[in-house]
Amino acid sequence: MQDFLIELIGNEILALVIASALPLAFIVPFVIIAVWLERKVSAHMQDRLGPMRVGWHGLLQTVADFFKLIQKEDITPSLVDKKLFNIAPVIVFIGSYAVFAALPFTSTYIGMSLDLGLLYIIAVSGIVVAGILMAGWASNNKYSLLGSMRSAAQIVSYEIPTAIVILSLVMFTGTLSLSEMTELQTAYFWNWNILGGAEWNLAKFLIIPFMLIAFIIFYVSSLAEVNRTPFDMPEAESELVGGYHTEYSGMKFAMFFLAEYANMFAVSAIASVIFFGGYHSPIGYLGDLFGIEALIPFEQLFWFASKGIFFVFVQMWLRWTLPRVRVDQLMTICWKYLIPFSIVNLIIIGIITLI
Amino acid sequence: MLTEFGKIFIFISIAAIFVVISIFMAKLVRPSRPTNEKLKHYECGEEPVGTPWVKFNIRFYVIALIFLIFDVEVVLLFPWALGYQDYGWYGFAVGIIFLLVLALGMAYEWRKGDLEWERPRVVPPELSKILINVKGEKVTNKETTESKEA
C-alpha cells in the first residue's frame, strides 16, 4: 500500500503522511457507528427503542451529536493548570492512535511493519495513562483527581496480565510481529491460535483449553485497560460524576470520547489478531473462488473490521450484564487471580510447545 | 527511505495535528461567554471546599512499585520467549527459574498484605463535629477525602 502510494504520488514523505492518515478515515466512521450501536444495544437490552428520530432507526443521531458538540462552548475553569489541561486530550488521543500504527488491517496495509509490533503496542498504550493523569491533575477537581488516580492504578495493574498473555502467545508462535502472527493463522478457522494454530500434531489439541484461558484473561484485562464496565471505576458516574473528564466540555471532551472508542476497537483488534486470525477469512476468500486478486484486500478489511466490531459488541453486552466492581475487588481480581493464573498458563503453554 | 520509527513519528504527528485542528475548528464556530459561575470548578453545585491538590494515598505508590518490577520482568522475558525453543528444556528452565524468583517475590508481597486494597475505616459522625460544621468553622480535610474514596 505504502509503496503503491509512493509510486502514485512520487514524494515519499507525502505518501507516508497519506498512508498514516488512513486509520483516521477508519476510526471516525467506526466511532460514529459504535456510539449509535452502544445506545441501541443498551436500549434493546433494557426493552427500550433508543434513538429513533434522526435517520433510519436513529442512524444519524451520532452525526447530529457531533455537530452539537462542535457548537458547544468550551469552558476552561479559571483555576485549572491551563497548559496541562489543553495538552491532555492530545496525549490521550496520540496514545490510542499510535496503537493503530501496528495493526495489520489487510495483508497489503499496515502502518509500519515493525518486527516488534506487540512490544510496541504494550509500550505505547502506556502513553494514555500519562494523558489521563495529566487531565485529572490539571482539572483542579476532586472527582477528576480521584478518577485519574484510580484509572492510572487500574491501567497499570492490568497491563501485566495482558503482557504475560501476549508473552505466552509469543512463546507459542515465535514472532512479535502482528502481520507474521496473522500469516501463521492463514486459511480456515481451525488454524486460528485459539484452536491451537496451524500445525496438526498432539500439541494442537493439548493447547486448546490453555488458549481459551489465555483469551479470557486477555479479554478481561483489556476490558479494564479501556475502562469499560465492569471495570469503569475511573468514570463511575454515580460516584465520581465523570471521572477524569469532569471539567472538560465541547471539543476537548469529544476528543476523550473519540480516544476511548478508538481504544475499544484497538484492543478488540489485537485480540482478534493474536487469537482469531486477524484479517484472515474463516471460510476462504471469494476472490480466490472467482480468481479476482484485487478483491482479496477488501474482503480482508471486511473480516478484520467485523471481528473487531464483534468484540466491541461483546464489550457493550457485558456493560449491560455485569455490575461495576469495587476498587478493592478490582485490585484483587488483577493481582490475586489474573496474574498468578496467567503465569501458570504461560508455564504450561511453554511445556506444551516443547513436547 | 524512512525507518519504521520514522513512520511512527508521522503517525503520532498526524494524531496530534488532528486533535489540534478539530479543537481549533470548533473554536471558530462555538460561542464563548464565560461567566464567574461557569468558570468555577464543579463540585455538585456546592461551593468548592479546599484544594484537590493534596497528597494522595500511599497505596497507589505501592501498586506502581510492584508494576515496575513486573513490567521490567516482562520486557526481559520477551527476547527469551522468542529464542528459548532453540535451547530446548535447558532454555525453558532458565526462563522459568527467573519467573519463579519473581513469583516468590510476589508471594512475599501477598503474605505481607501489600496487595490488599485496605478499606478506609468508617468513622461514625460525632455530634460535636456536626455542630462545628453548622457554625461554618474549618473541618479537617483528611476524613472527608478518606470517606470519598471508599
Interface residues (C-beta under 8 A of the other chain):
Chain A: E12 I13 L16 V17 S20 A21 L24 L69 I70 Q71 K72 E73 D74 I75 T76 P77 S78 L79 V80 P89 V90 F93 I94 Y97 A98 F100 A101 G111 M112 S113 L114 L119 Y120 I122 W137 S139 N140 N141 K142 Y143 S144 L145 L146 M149 A152 A153 V156 S157 E159 I160 A163 I164 L167 S168 V170 M171 G174 T175 L176 V241 T246 E247 G250 M251 K252 A254 M255 V327 D328 L330 M331 T332 W335 K336 I339 P340 I343 L346 I347 G350 I351 T353 L354
Chain B: M1 L2 E4 F5 K7 I8 I10 F11 I12 I14 A15 A16 F18 V19 V20 S22 I23 M25 A26 K27 V29 R30 P31 S32 R33 P34 K38 L39 K40 H41 Y42 E43 C44 T51 P52 W53 F56 N57 R59 F60 I63 A64 I66 F67 F70 D71 V74 V75 L77 F78 A81 L82 Y84 Q85 G88 W89 F92 G95 I96 L99 A103 M106 W110 L115 E116 W117 E118 R119 T145 K148 E149
